[in-house]
Amino acid sequence: MEKIIYSPIGKVKSKFTKKSGMPVQPSAAKGIAGMVEVFPEYEKGLKDLDGFSHIILIYHFHKSEGFQLETTPFLDSVPRGIFAIRAPRRPNSIGLSVLKLIKIENNILYVENIDIFDGTP
């Protein structure tokens, strides 16, 4: 099978620079503000996005190394398959978060409920 290669179109700006203190579930990130900087060459693609209350952000777990096909989630005692949980150590380091969209200024999306590391592509 051929490789799939993708390039970042922006980066996340959040208060989370260390694993400690990061929300482990989206519900724990309620009200936490952050920004998504879309690189200027992609700014035109943001047209009409301001009509939505939320965005679905797909990102790369750039601090994750390797993967485990089974792991025990936070607040659980039973190992679960990686595809049934939100753990970052995945065969393809792709994350997904639903964020509340507050406003857009040029190429910056102001969001809430962010549970993503600062600098994440």
Contacts in CASP RR format, 6 or more apart in sequence:
PFRMAT RR
TARGET T0000
AUTHOR 0000-0000-0000
METHOD contacts of the structure
MODEL  1
MEKIIYSPIGKVKSKFTKKSGMPVQPSAAKGIAGMVEVFPEYEKGLKDLD
GFSHIILIYHFHKSEGFQLETTPFLDSVPRGIFAIRAPRRPNSIGLSVLK
LIKIENNILYVENIDIFDGTP
8 39 0 8 1.000
8 60 0 8 1.000
8 121 0 8 1.000
9 38 0 8 1.000
9 39 0 8 1.000
9 42 0 8 1.000
10 36 0 8 1.000
10 37 0 8 1.000
10 38 0 8 1.000
10 39 0 8 1.000
10 42 0 8 1.000
10 121 0 8 1.000
11 36 0 8 1.000
11 37 0 8 1.000
11 119 0 8 1.000
11 120 0 8 1.000
11 121 0 8 1.000
12 34 0 8 1.000
12 35 0 8 1.000
12 36 0 8 1.000
12 37 0 8 1.000
12 57 0 8 1.000
12 59 0 8 1.000
12 114 0 8 1.000
12 116 0 8 1.000
12 117 0 8 1.000
12 118 0 8 1.000
12 119 0 8 1.000
12 120 0 8 1.000
12 121 0 8 1.000
13 34 0 8 1.000
13 35 0 8 1.000
13 36 0 8 1.000
13 37 0 8 1.000
13 118 0 8 1.000
13 119 0 8 1.000
14 32 0 8 1.000
14 34 0 8 1.000
14 35 0 8 1.000
14 114 0 8 1.000
14 116 0 8 1.000
14 117 0 8 1.000
14 118 0 8 1.000
14 119 0 8 1.000
14 120 0 8 1.000
15 32 0 8 1.000
15 34 0 8 1.000
15 118 0 8 1.000
16 22 0 8 1.000
16 114 0 8 1.000
16 115 0 8 1.000
16 116 0 8 1.000
16 117 0 8 1.000
16 118 0 8 1.000
17 117 0 8 1.000
17 118 0 8 1.000
22 115 0 8 1.000
22 117 0 8 1.000
23 29 0 8 1.000
23 32 0 8 1.000
23 115 0 8 1.000
24 74 0 8 1.000
25 74 0 8 1.000
25 86 0 8 1.000
25 115 0 8 1.000
26 97 0 8 1.000
26 98 0 8 1.000
26 113 0 8 1.000
26 115 0 8 1.000
28 115 0 8 1.000
29 113 0 8 1.000
29 114 0 8 1.000
29 115 0 8 1.000
30 112 0 8 1.000
30 113 0 8 1.000
31 100 0 8 1.000
31 112 0 8 1.000
31 113 0 8 1.000
32 112 0 8 1.000
32 113 0 8 1.000
32 114 0 8 1.000
32 115 0 8 1.000
33 102 0 8 1.000
33 110 0 8 1.000
33 111 0 8 1.000
33 112 0 8 1.000
33 114 0 8 1.000
34 110 0 8 1.000
34 111 0 8 1.000
34 112 0 8 1.000
34 114 0 8 1.000
35 108 0 8 1.000
35 109 0 8 1.000
35 110 0 8 1.000
35 111 0 8 1.000
36 55 0 8 1.000
36 57 0 8 1.000
36 99 0 8 1.000
36 108 0 8 1.000
36 109 0 8 1.000
36 111 0 8 1.000
37 107 0 8 1.000
37 108 0 8 1.000
37 109 0 8 1.000
38 45 0 8 1.000
38 46 0 8 1.000
38 107 0 8 1.000
38 108 0 8 1.000
38 109 0 8 1.000
39 107 0 8 1.000
40 107 0 8 1.000
42 107 0 8 1.000
43 106 0 8 1.000
43 107 0 8 1.000
46 104 0 8 1.000
46 107 0 8 1.000
46 109 0 8 1.000
49 55 0 8 1.000
49 101 0 8 1.000
49 104 0 8 1.000
49 109 0 8 1.000
50 101 0 8 1.000
50 103 0 8 1.000
50 104 0 8 1.000
52 101 0 8 1.000
53 100 0 8 1.000
53 101 0 8 1.000
54 98 0 8 1.000
54 99 0 8 1.000
54 100 0 8 1.000
54 101 0 8 1.000
55 98 0 8 1.000
55 99 0 8 1.000
55 101 0 8 1.000
55 109 0 8 1.000
55 111 0 8 1.000
56 96 0 8 1.000
56 97 0 8 1.000
56 98 0 8 1.000
57 96 0 8 1.000
57 97 0 8 1.000
57 98 0 8 1.000
57 99 0 8 1.000
57 111 0 8 1.000
57 116 0 8 1.000
58 94 0 8 1.000
58 95 0 8 1.000
58 96 0 8 1.000
59 94 0 8 1.000
59 95 0 8 1.000
59 96 0 8 1.000
59 97 0 8 1.000
59 116 0 8 1.000
59 120 0 8 1.000
59 121 0 8 1.000
60 93 0 8 1.000
60 94 0 8 1.000
60 95 0 8 1.000
60 120 0 8 1.000
60 121 0 8 1.000
61 88 0 8 1.000
61 89 0 8 1.000
61 90 0 8 1.000
61 93 0 8 1.000
61 94 0 8 1.000
61 95 0 8 1.000
61 120 0 8 1.000
62 93 0 8 1.000
62 117 0 8 1.000
62 119 0 8 1.000
62 120 0 8 1.000
62 121 0 8 1.000
63 88 0 8 1.000
63 117 0 8 1.000
63 120 0 8 1.000
64 88 0 8 1.000
64 89 0 8 1.000
64 90 0 8 1.000
64 93 0 8 1.000
65 89 0 8 1.000
66 89 0 8 1.000
67 82 0 8 1.000
67 89 0 8 1.000
67 90 0 8 1.000
67 91 0 8 1.000
67 93 0 8 1.000
68 82 0 8 1.000
68 87 0 8 1.000
68 89 0 8 1.000
69 81 0 8 1.000
69 82 0 8 1.000
69 91 0 8 1.000
70 79 0 8 1.000
70 80 0 8 1.000
70 81 0 8 1.000
70 82 0 8 1.000
71 79 0 8 1.000
71 80 0 8 1.000
71 81 0 8 1.000
71 82 0 8 1.000
71 85 0 8 1.000
71 87 0 8 1.000
71 89 0 8 1.000
72 78 0 8 1.000
72 79 0 8 1.000
72 80 0 8 1.000
73 80 0 8 1.000
73 85 0 8 1.000
73 86 0 8 1.000
73 87 0 8 1.000
82 89 0 8 1.000
82 90 0 8 1.000
82 91 0 8 1.000
88 95 0 8 1.000
97 113 0 8 1.000
97 114 0 8 1.000
97 115 0 8 1.000
97 116 0 8 1.000
98 113 0 8 1.000
99 111 0 8 1.000
99 112 0 8 1.000
99 113 0 8 1.000
99 114 0 8 1.000
100 111 0 8 1.000
100 112 0 8 1.000
100 113 0 8 1.000
101 109 0 8 1.000
101 110 0 8 1.000
101 111 0 8 1.000
102 110 0 8 1.000
102 111 0 8 1.000
102 112 0 8 1.000
103 110 0 8 1.000
104 110 0 8 1.000
END
